[in-house]
């Protein structure tokens, strides 16, 4: 165990950190610890009731109280919950400081707090790293994205498309996030914390400046990584800034008096890590299945220009210019002014029929990939030709890696 002098500000700071950090992880675990949802469920349900009450009766702040943490981790509920946890930590620190004012140090408590933090950061980042290795977090740009003009992108959509475009970049970032596993071992905590601090500050700044609603969690990962480095700040400063030779001391592990207790602790660690790894593999397989289920390709998958015609046509509006069939049950229309409209066509590939714009067409796929829609009325037959485009002709898709470039290829 590292021995250093605990002055009054240090002890007060630790008490606050102990209460606040553990409360934060307990309430906002974000799926980091395996099976932890069974433990923290009562506390989360408690906050689901208390946070709206606190917002309404103490802060006089109104929002949609049915919205909790969802795809966004920066909801009103989340920020108010953070404020409640902060106030709870302040009150708890005051009470603790009065009741335990004669204690000299908190070495053992610091070890267990840092252990909880190490596993939280490691499991969180490994989880994100694994799904990046499978290229299933930020997906590559689909047909609809390729047809979307830059001005329609939200900042988050732009960032997601940028990160999703390159599988190699996802694999690299995934490997770096998986290196957070170094935090699981006491002797590599400093190296692991330096890596996770670099990773998390990159995630945090992307979330801040591209308006990705995971600002709170990413900031927490950065600050918690920094917290792990606090006992090593002086030797790191001497080594990195002053160029002095230093020796980093490993975090000492408290020993139980009975041998079986130490063995049980080791078994518990192995069990937690094993369950986590099994959960990661299972989660990755389930995620892939969900992507395949909800991203099932349309039978007419492709980008099509709608052939203009001078013939009388009532089935398809004259101003429709293109249509994208990407996922089953969904399509995107662009008119002649490139204004977007989403529709939900029903396609029966067994009978070659499609319901579109309140009409049911017979369709046939020509040899070149074009699609011919036919609608027969009592007095006439309307035909609409959809001219298939090759998405590989987009500059973004056809430009490959080049070692040698005589000039920048900036389009």
N, C-alpha and C positions, 0 to 999 in steps of 0.2 A: 504494500500500500504506500502510495506517495505521501510523504510527510511534509507539510508546509504549514506556516502559521495562519490560523483562521482568525482574522481580526473581525470586529463587530460588523462592518459593512459586508464583508465576505459571508459571514454567517446569515445575515439578513437576506442577502442576495440569494444564497442557497435555499433558504426556507421558501422564499417566493418562487424560485425556479422549480423547486420540488413540487409544490402544490400546483402551480400553473401548468407546467409541462405534463405532469401525469394526468391532470384533468383534461388538458387539450387532447392528448393521445387517447384517453378513455372515451371522450365524446366524439372526436373527429379522427377515428382510427383509419378511415378510408380503405378498409380491407387489408391493412398491413399485416396484422397478426392472424395466423390461421385459427379458425373457429372462435375468434375473439368476439364475433357478433353475438354469441350466446351469453357472453359475460357482460358486455356493455349494453345489451338491449334494454334492460330496465332503466339505465341512466339516460339513454337516448330518448326513450319514451317520456321520461320525466322532463327532459329539456323541450320536447315537442309541446308539452303543456305549459311549462314555466316561461319559456322564451317569448311566446306571443303575449302572455299575461304581463311580463315585464315591459315589453315594448309598448303595450297599450296603456298600462296604468302608471308606469314610472317614467318612461321616455316620451309618452304621448306621441308615439310614432306609429303610423298606420301603414300596413302593407297587406298583401294577400297572405293571410295566416295559414293558408293550406299549403303554401310552398315551403318545403324544407330543402335539405341538401339534395340536389339531383345531378344532372349533367353539369350544372354550375355549382362550384363550391364557394361562390362569393355572393350568395343570396342574402337578403335582409336578415333572414333567420340565422345564417352563419355568422354575420358580423355582430349581431346583437348577442348571440351565444358567446362569441369571443369576448365581448365586453363583460358579460356576466362572469365568465371564467376569470377574467382579469380582476374584477372586483372581489370575487370569491378568494382569489389568491392573496389580494391585499389584506382582506379581513383575516384570513387564515394565518398570514405572516405575522400580523400584529399579535394575535392570540398566542401563536407558537413562540414568538420572541419573548413575550412576558412569562409564559409558563416554563420555558426552557432556557432562561437567560444565563444560567451558570455553565452550560455545556461548552467544552473547549473546542470541539471539532465535530465534523459529520463525515468522517472518512468512509465508514461503512455505508451510510445512506447515500453518499455520493457515488459509490461503486454501483449500487443497485439502480440508482437513477440513470447513470451513464449506460449501464447495461441495457436498460429498457429503451433508452434513446437509440443506442447502437442497433438493436434489433429492429426498431421501428423504421429507421432510415434505410437500413439494409434491405429489409423485406419490401418496403415501399418501392425503392428504386430497382430492385431485382425484378419485381412484378412488372414494372413499366419496361425494363430492359428486355424481358422475355417476349413480350408482345411486339416490341420493335424488331426483334430478331425474326419473328414471323411476318413482319410487315403488315400487322393487323391493327395498329393504332391509328397512324396517319396513312390512309389508303392511297394508292397511286391515283392520279386524276382520271376520272371516267369520261365517258362521251359527253355528258352534260357539262362537266367542267371545261372540257376542251372547247366547247361552243360558247362558253360564258366570257363576255368581255371583261377586261380588267376592272372597269369602273363599277361593275356589279358585285365584285368581291367585297366581303366584309374583311376587316383586318385579320380576324381569326381564320376565315376561309382562305385568305391569301397565305397565311403562315402554314395552315394545314396542308395546302396544296404544295407549297414549297418543300416542306419536310417529307411529304408523301411521295413526291416525284421520284426520289432516288432510293432504291432498295439498299444500295451500298451504304449510303449515309445512315439509313435506319439501322443497319447491322452494326456499323461503327458506334453509333450512339448507344445502341442496345448493349454492346460489349462493355462500354464505359460505365453504364448504369449497373450492369451486373457485377462490376468490380467493387461495388458497394459491399459485396460479400466479405471484403477484407475487414469490415467493422465487426464481424462475428468472432474475430480472434483478437485477444487482448494485445498481442505483440505487434499487430499490424493496424491498430486503431488510428494512429497518427496518419499513416499513409492513406488509410481508407477515408478518414475525415477530410484530408486535403483533396482527395479525388471527388468525394461527394459534395464538398463545398464548391469546387469548380463546376461540377455538373449542375448542381442546384441553382447556382447564380445564373447560369446560362438559361435554364428552364424558367427561372423567376423573371429575368429581364424580357424573355420572349413573351411570357404571359402578361407582363405589365404593358409592354409597348405594342403588342398585337391584340390587346383586349381579350385575352383568353381567360375565362372565369375560373382559374385555378390559382389565383394569386396568393390566397391565404396559405394553402398547403405548400406551395413551392417556396414561399417565404419562410415558412416553418422549417422546411428541410434545410434551407441555407443557414438559418439561425441555430438550429440544433446541431448542425455540423460544426459551426463555429463554437458552440458551447462545449463540444467534445475537445476542441483544441485549446480551450482557455488555460488548462494547467500546463500546457506546453508552449505558450506564447513566447516566454522569455528565451528558452533555448532555440526555438524556431527563428526568432528575431536575430539572435546572435549568429546563427548559422546562415540564414538567407540574406540578411542585410549587412552584418558586420564581418561575415566570412570566418567566423571563429569555429574551432572544433568543439562539438558538443556531444553529449550523450543523452538520448531520450530514454526516460524511465518508463517501463511498461506499467500499466495500471495494475496495482496489486490486488489480488483476489482474497477476500476474507475466508478464513478456514473455519469450518465447523469443528466442534470438539469431538464429535463422533464420526469415525470413518464412513459409516454407512450413509451419513447425511451428504458427504461430499460425493459419494458414488451416485446417490439419488439425483443430485444436482446435475451431474454429468449425463445421466440417463435422460433427465428431463430436457436438457439441451439437445441431445441427439433426437429425441422424440419430436420436439418442436420444429427443428430443422427438417426432419424427414416428412412430417405432415405438411410443412410449407412447400417442399419440393413436389410432393405428390399433388398438392393443391394447384401448383403452378402448371404441371403437366396436364392435369384434368381441365384446368381453366383455359389453357391454350387450345386444347382440342374442342372444348365447348364453344369457345369464341369463334373458332374456325367454322363450326357447324352453324352458328348463328349468322355469321357473315354469308355463308352459302345459302341459308334459308331466306334471309331478308334482302339479300343482294342477288337473288336468282335472276338470271338474264331473261330478257323478253324474247319470245320466239322470233321477233323481227329485229333483234338487236342490231343497232346501227344508226348512223346519221344519214338523213335523207333530205334532199332538196325537193320541194313540191313543184312539179313542172307547171309552168304557167300555160294557160290555155284561153283562147278566145271563145270557146264553146260555152254554152249556158251551163252553169254549174251552181247547184244550190246546196250540195252536200258538204263541200269544203269551202270556207270563205276565200274570196279572191286574194285577200291580203296575207294569207298564210304563206310563209316563204320556206320554212323548214320544220322538220319534226325529228326528234331524237327518241328512239326506243332504247332504253338502257335496262331498266329493271322491270320485272313482271308487274303489270297493273299500273305502270307509270309511264308518262311520256311528256316531253317538253316541246311546246310550239314556239316558234319565233315568227313574228309577222314581218312585213316588208320594212318596218321601222326598227326591227330587231327587238321589239318588246316581247317579253317572255310571258308565256301562259302555260300552267301545268294542267294536264288532263289525265284522266284515268281510263284508258282504253281497255276493253275486254277482248282478248284474243283467244280464239279457239283454233289451235294449230291442227287439230284432227279434221275439222270441217273447213279449214281455211276461211274463217270468218272473223271479222273485226268490227267491234262497235266503237264508233268514233264520231264525236260531234252530233250525238243523238241519232245517228244512222248506223245501220248494220250493212257492211260491205262484204262481198266475196273478194278474196285477195289471192294473187298468184305471184310467186317469186320467179323472176326471169333468170336466165342463165348468167347474166352479168351482175346479179344481185339486186337489181331494181325490183320494186314492188308495184304491181298494178292493182288498184282498188276499183271494184266494179259495183255499181248500185243500179239495179233495174227497177224502173217505175213502170206504170201502166202505159205511158205514152213515149218513153224514151229510156235510154241507158246512159248513165254517166260513168266516165272513167277518169281516174286520177292516178297519175304516175308519180311514184316516189323514187327519185334518182339517188342511189346509194353513193355515199362518199367514203373515201378511204381515210380513216383516222391516222394512219401511219404517215400521211402526207403533211400533217401538222408539223411545224418547225420544232416544237417542243418534243415530239415523239421521234422524229427521224434523225435529230442531231445526237450523235454518239460521242463517247469519250475519245479525245485526241491527245496524244503525247506532244505532237508537233503542230503548232498553229502559227503561221506566218503573220496573221493579223487576228485581232480579237473578233470573235463571232458573236457580237452583241446585237440581238434583233428585238 
